[in-house]
């Protein structure tokens, strides 16, 4: 580990009692050959707001699936909410587990499959066998939280990208989970819609539930997180600490492929600036445009992880 990383990596935070999640040496391998995670040690405590930060292919989405009990680890041990996740993934106590943990996928079309938004939001509570009155109350609550009550009778295919994102979150909120997992919630959104969604996510965390968000967008991290876990391209945790420390560590961000250093020439002089890994600064330089390229996290791209 380089000196630039050492001050950012922190020991797991100490919390009261048993952590909500406890991962020890967790590996996950797809089809017996594609390593998605390679030795993850991680603890998450109740009420934390955690961002999983990493470039495309670093394993963020796979880690969320493990936290949701959709899959179990290939190697290592993992406990979540007092249960063995490998057993949950095999169906043991899975129904109860998924009442407590909700995952919102990156692609909202995966979660929106009913005739109307209201039907999608009601689907989960109906599977719990709740009364019609309780289902209605939960739906109203979830739609209001995402500010989409006016879209209740709309078909999902009629919605904009941002509206679909909010509807998919509402479909999970109606289960009233204690843990909310969000996979790239602001990906591919226009700036206005992106920051509206960030504000709504911030409000969700204020309710006391545990929030884990996977993203590669640096500018939203200080607003939605108290803790940042960085996944490197080796699919391991390379840093774990408060947002300010992580985002200030340029060497770490370059190593994680979250920003890159671009060499600029000015006559006989040359110097470098850090940029987010997917910004368009190179094109701007070729067109002779100038800008403050030293700002890390000032722009966000539309990559899909």
Secondary structure, DSSP 8 states (H G I E B T S, - for coil): --HHHHTT-------SSS-SEEEEEEEEEETTTEEEEEEEEEEE-TT-EEEEEE-TTSSHHHHHHHHTTSS--SEEEEEETTEEHHHHHTTTTHHHHHHHEEEE-SSGGGT--SSSHHHHHHHHHHHTT--HHHHHHHHHHHHHHTT-GGGTTS-GGGS-HHHHHHHHHHHHHTT--SEEEEESTTTT--HHHHHHHHHHHHHHHTTT-EEEEEE--GGGHHHH-SEEEEE-TTSSEEEEE-HHHHHH-HHHHHHTTSEEEEEEEETTEEEEEEEETT--HHHHHHTT----TT-TTS-------
